[in-house]
Amino acid sequence: MAIQNLMDTQIPTIFSTGLYNEKSFDVAMELTPKILDTLITGTTEILASIKKKEIPVAMIFSKPNDEFIAAAIIEYFNGEDGEAGNWNYSWTFNKEDVPENAKTITPYDASLVSFYRAVSHTKYGMIIETPNYVGELFNYLMATIKNFLNENASDSDEWGVKLDGIVQFRVVVENKEKVLSCEVDGEIKQLIKDDAAIEV
């Protein structure tokens, strides 16, 4: 399995150039890993803050035409025979993986932007602007990664892209179908846990 570091791929160049040409956002390619960290960590902290045992919660990333890109999902499963329940935290590129009864949110939500601002400022000294800017930035980055995985899928081996300590994206061809996956780092997942057991 070949896994490349994010900055060793064309993703930062495609992301930066595309943002400028399509959105008129001037974002240097060197900022890509910082933006991805802010996206993953901030989303995790948001879901940890608003998770509900009664109903799944999903952060949805989508294109301007509402075409699904990806989602981060937190869901509680009750234990059996008196055992403690557990939280399942996952990311997916498949719309079908989002529970039908999930409460859905987006990165455009003005009430959530403070989480992203806190991560970007505390870790990198970056200032994130309006919720609309956050939504456009994060959705475009996830779409860029998804497209890159699809375009570089190998018939012979699983392939992927990683940001060390944060996230790993992978793609494999199974029965002539491209299967994409996203796995956040275990330490990031720990941001989800509370008194109940956590599934990682």
Kinemage of the C-alpha trace (Angstrom):
@kinemage 1
@onewidth
@group {chain A} dominant
@subgroup {mainchain}
@vectorlist {calphas} color= white
{ca met a 1} P 0.000 0.000 0.000
{ca ala a 2} L 1.478 3.334 -1.088
{ca ile a 3} L 0.652 6.304 1.136
{ca gln a 4} L 2.031 9.714 0.182
{ca asn a 5} L 2.452 12.758 2.384
{ca leu a 6} L -0.010 15.497 1.474
{ca met a 7} L 2.696 17.979 0.496
{ca asp a 8} L 4.350 15.418 -1.776
{ca thr a 9} L 1.234 15.307 -3.976
{ca gln a 10} L -0.324 17.811 -6.375
{ca ile a 11} L -3.248 18.397 -3.984
{ca pro a 12} L -1.880 21.671 -2.510
{ca thr a 13} L -1.236 23.107 -5.987
{ca ile a 14} L -4.633 22.036 -7.318
{ca phe a 15} L -6.350 23.368 -4.181
{ca ser a 16} L -4.605 26.753 -4.236
{ca thr a 17} L -4.940 27.290 -7.992
{ca gly a 18} L -8.559 26.151 -8.087
{ca leu a 19} L -9.569 28.380 -5.195
{ca tyr a 20} L -8.070 31.400 -6.926
{ca asn a 21} L -9.531 30.661 -10.354
{ca glu a 22} L -12.983 29.549 -9.216
{ca lys a 23} L -13.564 31.385 -5.929
{ca ser a 24} L -11.119 34.324 -6.100
{ca phe a 25} L -9.605 33.133 -2.794
{ca asp a 26} L -5.873 33.822 -2.570
{ca val a 27} L -4.619 30.906 -0.430
{ca ala a 28} L -0.974 29.817 -0.638
{ca met a 29} L -0.448 26.122 -1.330
{ca glu a 30} L 1.807 25.905 1.755
{ca leu a 31} L -1.248 26.527 3.936
{ca thr a 32} L -3.028 23.368 2.738
{ca pro a 33} L -1.933 21.094 5.628
{ca lys a 34} L -2.840 23.774 8.179
{ca ile a 35} L -6.278 24.189 6.618
{ca leu a 36} L -6.817 20.419 6.517
{ca asp a 37} L -5.796 20.104 10.175
{ca thr a 38} L -8.202 22.921 11.077
{ca leu a 39} L -10.971 21.190 9.104
{ca ile a 40} L -10.475 17.763 10.709
{ca thr a 41} L -9.743 18.919 14.263
{ca gly a 42} L -12.398 21.634 14.257
{ca thr a 43} L -15.065 19.282 12.912
{ca thr a 44} L -14.150 16.711 15.547
{ca glu a 45} L -14.438 19.283 18.325
{ca ile a 46} L -17.786 20.466 16.964
{ca leu a 47} L -19.218 16.945 16.922
{ca ala a 48} L -17.825 16.278 20.401
{ca ser a 49} L -19.617 19.395 21.638
{ca ile a 50} L -23.040 18.776 20.077
{ca lys a 51} L -23.231 14.970 19.971
{ca lys a 52} L -26.447 13.388 21.210
{ca lys a 53} L -27.021 9.850 22.417
{ca glu a 54} L -30.547 9.954 21.039
{ca ile a 55} L -29.675 10.767 17.422
{ca pro a 56} L -26.630 10.650 15.097
{ca val a 57} L -25.061 13.961 14.095
{ca ala a 58} L -23.316 14.452 10.743
{ca met a 59} L -21.197 17.288 9.363
{ca ile a 60} L -21.905 17.351 5.634
{ca phe a 61} L -19.476 18.657 3.016
{ca ser a 62} L -21.017 19.342 -0.391
{ca lys a 63} L -20.547 21.187 -3.668
{ca pro a 64} L -22.468 24.394 -4.518
{ca asn a 65} L -25.046 22.276 -6.359
{ca asp a 66} L -25.529 20.226 -3.144
{ca glu a 67} L -23.690 17.212 -4.599
{ca phe a 68} L -22.408 15.176 -1.651
{ca ile a 69} L -18.628 15.188 -1.099
{ca ala a 70} L -18.038 13.704 2.365
{ca ala a 71} L -19.327 13.578 5.917
{ca ala a 72} L -18.120 13.184 9.486
{ca ile a 73} L -20.552 11.214 11.647
{ca ile a 74} L -20.852 10.691 15.396
{ca glu a 75} L -23.325 8.068 16.605
{ca tyr a 76} L -23.992 6.441 19.969
{ca phe a 77} L -24.667 2.723 20.266
{ca asn a 78} L -26.253 1.383 23.442
{ca gly a 79} L -24.521 -1.519 25.135
{ca glu a 80} L -26.132 -4.900 25.576
{ca asp a 81} L -26.779 -6.829 28.803
{ca gly a 82} L -25.822 -3.932 31.040
{ca glu a 83} L -22.580 -3.142 29.219
{ca ala a 84} L -21.591 0.469 28.588
{ca gly a 85} L -22.500 1.962 25.243
{ca asn a 86} L -19.995 3.522 22.889
{ca trp a 87} L -19.522 6.420 20.491
{ca asn a 88} L -18.659 5.585 16.891
{ca tyr a 89} L -16.909 8.419 15.050
{ca ser a 90} L -16.326 7.993 11.340
{ca trp a 91} L -15.699 9.863 8.108
{ca thr a 92} L -17.086 8.770 4.755
{ca phe a 93} L -17.163 9.694 1.074
{ca asn a 94} L -20.415 7.745 0.612
{ca lys a 95} L -23.729 9.533 1.113
{ca glu a 96} L -25.409 6.211 1.906
{ca asp a 97} L -23.324 5.946 5.093
{ca val a 98} L -25.075 8.937 6.652
{ca pro a 99} L -27.929 7.642 8.873
{ca glu a 100} L -31.342 8.690 7.609
{ca asn a 101} L -32.293 10.056 11.027
{ca ala a 102} L -29.082 12.046 11.503
{ca lys a 103} L -29.115 15.692 12.461
{ca thr a 104} L -27.063 17.346 9.731
{ca ile a 105} L -24.892 20.452 9.947
{ca thr a 106} L -22.524 22.167 7.510
{ca pro a 107} L -19.320 24.225 7.839
{ca tyr a 108} L -21.349 27.277 6.746
{ca asp a 109} L -23.175 27.292 10.107
{ca ala a 110} L -22.415 30.614 11.801
{ca ser a 111} L -22.867 29.094 15.267
{ca leu a 112} L -19.997 26.641 14.636
{ca val a 113} L -17.338 28.816 13.026
{ca ser a 114} L -15.837 29.704 16.428
{ca phe a 115} L -14.533 26.122 16.747
{ca tyr a 116} L -12.606 26.419 13.496
{ca arg a 117} L -11.372 29.878 14.413
{ca ala a 118} L -10.052 28.606 17.747
{ca val a 119} L -8.121 25.732 16.128
{ca ser a 120} L -6.638 27.835 13.331
{ca his a 121} L -5.631 30.688 15.632
{ca thr a 122} L -4.303 28.584 18.515
{ca lys a 123} L -2.283 26.159 16.387
{ca tyr a 124} L -1.220 28.349 13.477
{ca gly a 125} L -1.986 31.990 14.206
{ca met a 126} L -4.348 32.039 11.227
{ca ile a 127} L -7.504 34.120 11.190
{ca ile a 128} L -10.574 32.569 9.574
{ca glu a 129} L -13.088 35.022 8.185
{ca thr a 130} L -16.827 34.583 7.657
{ca pro a 131} L -18.786 31.316 7.907
{ca asn a 132} L -19.305 31.476 4.134
{ca tyr a 133} L -15.527 31.638 3.647
{ca val a 134} L -15.091 28.629 5.950
{ca gly a 135} L -17.713 26.638 4.069
{ca glu a 136} L -16.283 27.420 0.648
{ca leu a 137} L -12.712 26.698 1.785
{ca phe a 138} L -13.430 23.369 3.472
{ca asn a 139} L -15.839 22.059 0.860
{ca tyr a 140} L -13.365 22.875 -1.906
{ca leu a 141} L -10.531 21.119 -0.074
{ca met a 142} L -12.562 17.955 0.518
{ca ala a 143} L -13.694 17.959 -3.119
{ca thr a 144} L -10.080 18.379 -4.275
{ca ile a 145} L -8.941 15.419 -2.169
{ca lys a 146} L -11.845 13.245 -3.322
{ca asn a 147} L -11.193 14.042 -6.989
{ca phe a 148} L -7.475 13.398 -6.581
{ca leu a 149} L -8.100 9.999 -5.013
{ca asn a 150} L -10.463 9.019 -7.805
{ca glu a 151} L -8.072 10.177 -10.517
{ca asn a 152} L -5.066 8.371 -9.013
{ca ala a 153} L -6.686 5.091 -7.981
{ca ser a 154} L -4.584 2.050 -8.871
{ca asp a 155} L -5.923 -1.242 -10.174
{ca ser a 156} L -3.050 -3.070 -8.493
{ca asp a 157} L -2.801 -1.615 -4.985
{ca glu a 158} L -4.468 0.536 -2.354
{ca trp a 159} L -3.185 4.089 -2.512
{ca gly a 160} L -3.559 7.078 -0.273
{ca val a 161} L -2.627 10.482 1.095
{ca lys a 162} L -1.822 11.335 4.709
{ca leu a 163} L -1.315 14.271 7.016
{ca asp a 164} L 0.716 12.798 9.849
{ca gly a 165} L -1.053 12.751 13.193
{ca ile a 166} L -4.298 14.018 11.682
{ca val a 167} L -5.845 11.977 8.874
{ca gln a 168} L -5.308 9.421 6.126
{ca phe a 169} L -7.305 9.134 2.902
{ca arg a 170} L -7.239 5.920 0.852
{ca val a 171} L -8.634 4.513 -2.377
{ca val a 172} L -8.718 0.942 -3.639
{ca val a 173} L -10.291 -0.619 -6.717
{ca glu a 174} L -12.616 -3.511 -5.844
{ca asn a 175} L -14.582 -5.302 -8.571
{ca lys a 176} L -13.744 -2.405 -10.898
{ca glu a 177} L -15.265 0.082 -8.446
{ca lys a 178} L -13.248 2.776 -6.656
{ca val a 179} L -13.722 2.589 -2.892
{ca leu a 180} L -12.644 5.701 -0.980
{ca ser a 181} L -12.092 5.895 2.765
{ca cys a 182} L -10.990 8.405 5.384
{ca glu a 183} L -9.520 7.579 8.798
{ca val a 184} L -8.703 10.242 11.364
{ca asp a 185} L -5.824 9.729 13.772
{ca gly a 186} L -6.571 8.003 17.068
{ca glu a 187} L -5.576 11.053 19.119
{ca ile a 188} L -8.032 13.168 17.167
{ca lys a 189} L -10.758 10.608 17.879
{ca gln a 190} L -10.082 10.929 21.583
{ca leu a 191} L -11.561 14.427 21.414
{ca ile a 192} L -14.934 12.683 21.048
{ca lys a 193} L -14.904 10.581 24.195
{ca asp a 194} L -16.744 11.239 27.424
{ca asp a 195} L -17.723 9.038 30.361
{ca ala a 196} L -18.972 6.323 28.029
{ca ala a 197} L -16.620 3.931 26.308
{ca ile a 198} L -15.415 5.014 22.880
{ca glu a 199} L -14.980 2.921 19.775
{ca val a 200} L -11.902 3.943 17.784
